[in-house]
Amino acid sequence: MDRYSQNRERLLTSSRPMPDFAVVESQGPWLHRADGTRIFDGSSGLLCANVGQSSPKVRARIEEQFSRYSFGGAAVVRPHIQMELMDRLCRAVGRPNDSVALTTCGTLGVEVAIGLARNITRVRDGKQRGDILTSTLSYHGNSALTLALAGNHARRPRPQDALGLGPAFPPPYPPTHSHEGRGCDASCADEVAKEIDSRGAETVAAVLIEPVNGSTGGAFVPPDGYLQRVLEVCRDRDVLVIHDEVLTGLWRTGTPLASHHWERCEPDMVILSKGLGAGYTGVGAVLVSPEIAPWIRHEDTDPLPAMGTMATHPLMAAACLGVLDELESIGLTAFIARGERLGAAMKALNGVGPVRDVRGLGFLYGVEVAQGQLWPVMKAAEERGAFFYPFTGAGHPKSEGLVVAPPLNSTDEEIDFLIEALSSALPALG
Ligand SMILES: Cc1ncc(COP(=O)(O)O)c(C=O)c1O
């Protein structure tokens, strides 16, 4: 027992029990424990350490910037490194002409995107657009506003604390329709149309949506045509579409953006965060399409949403450039093949032991298990040298499971290790 073991409850972090292994070293996806054993991080930290730990490329970028100057917000020093990041990032996700707002985390990225959407639609349409519509199975951050808007049941504030807000439409998640005896298809987007029309389109600024769900519903994937239909519904009504790719952005689902799995669903704004800082720095980035960005500079528009003291921190930008260096050094063909192998192995687990469903794409899978089996599975996997991210928020009917999301630069052997650890943990349970 070390001197910090006794007063752990004073550190207010998660409502889940804290892991009780001390890590003394890390390398890529491996955490080395004080007792000499190592464990594979099958959750990439909190679904963010996408290029593993201890990256020499990230370190080199931070050191280089540190030796130049360690602080200079955009209003103080010419924001060279931030502009370099903007260019690299926009090209990396196939939106080379977007404008970018940087923030310090995903939540603030969502807040800034909401502020921009309201500014843009109001100055463009001269109406009192302000509403932001989200799905009843979603998570968009931990501020009072984003918690009030989103549909993560486990994290919803009490009604009296919800600022009068709430999620607005059902997600394309099959159990939502179980009483109707049907699955999901593109027509699930009609729920979005219904909601906009019932409020009156002139009051709605944007639909905010995770194109592939993250941890709330355990990586559920929308049916083909859904995102395109949402975009059409919104375009018909002059409502903006914001994709929250905080978790899925930058190759987590096997493509630069999760929305790239489908055609004709390019949103007006994209929010990135976890995979951009990759656990080396807090960061958020809001990408705004060139079609709507000019409204932000319009003479009648409201001022930009406040970005905060640390929003353009040069060391943050340097770390992100190092992450992009890492991502660009991954061989694409082998990466895609590894993602497919991981996906096939995960889907083969459907029905094994306590597993009730498997879904996902690329390097992101939700393995749903029978109620009460989540923690036994987590424990059995940990005994076999791997841990995963638990999800417990998938609404009605309630579901729980593991999110499997290894670092994107894991090797073939490491992916095999992960598959074996989870596969061998399941049959004995359930
Ligand atoms: C989809 C999504 N949006 C927003 C956030 C909030 O990001 P952060 O925790 O960096 O504030 C998260 C975090 O898990 C997320 O998964």
Ligand as a Chemical Component Dictionary entry (heavy atoms), coordinates in Angstrom:
data_LIG
# 
_chem_comp.id                   LIG 
_chem_comp.type                 NON-POLYMER 
_chem_comp.pdbx_formal_charge   0 
_chem_comp.three_letter_code    LIG 
# 
loop_
_chem_comp_atom.comp_id 
_chem_comp_atom.atom_id 
_chem_comp_atom.alt_atom_id 
_chem_comp_atom.type_symbol 
_chem_comp_atom.charge 
_chem_comp_atom.model_Cartn_x 
_chem_comp_atom.model_Cartn_y 
_chem_comp_atom.model_Cartn_z 
_chem_comp_atom.pdbx_ordinal 
LIG C1 C1 C 0 -19.573 11.605 -28.300 1  
LIG C2 C2 C 0 -18.954 12.444 -27.221 2  
LIG N1 N1 N 0 -19.150 13.764 -27.221 3  
LIG C3 C3 C 0 -18.604 14.567 -26.287 4  
LIG C4 C4 C 0 -17.825 14.051 -25.276 5  
LIG C5 C5 C 0 -17.225 14.947 -24.251 6  
LIG O1 O1 O 0 -15.821 15.034 -24.400 7  
LIG P1 P1 P 0 -14.884 15.401 -23.170 8  
LIG O2 O2 O 0 -15.001 14.315 -22.173 9  
LIG O3 O3 O 0 -13.514 15.527 -23.784 10 
LIG O4 O4 O 0 -15.332 16.722 -22.648 11 
LIG C6 C6 C 0 -17.596 12.666 -25.232 12 
LIG C7 C7 C 0 -16.802 12.079 -24.149 13 
LIG O5 O5 O 0 -16.819 10.916 -23.865 14 
LIG C8 C8 C 0 -18.173 11.836 -26.233 15 
LIG O6 O6 O 0 -17.991 10.511 -26.231 16 
# 
loop_
_chem_comp_bond.comp_id 
_chem_comp_bond.atom_id_1 
_chem_comp_bond.atom_id_2 
_chem_comp_bond.value_order 
_chem_comp_bond.pdbx_ordinal 
LIG C1 C2 SING 1  
LIG C2 N1 SING 2  
LIG C2 C8 DOUB 3  
LIG N1 C3 DOUB 4  
LIG C3 C4 SING 5  
LIG C4 C5 SING 6  
LIG C4 C6 DOUB 7  
LIG C5 O1 SING 8  
LIG O1 P1 SING 9  
LIG P1 O2 DOUB 10 
LIG P1 O3 SING 11 
LIG P1 O4 SING 12 
LIG C6 C7 SING 13 
LIG C6 C8 SING 14 
LIG C7 O5 DOUB 15 
LIG C8 O6 SING 16 
# 
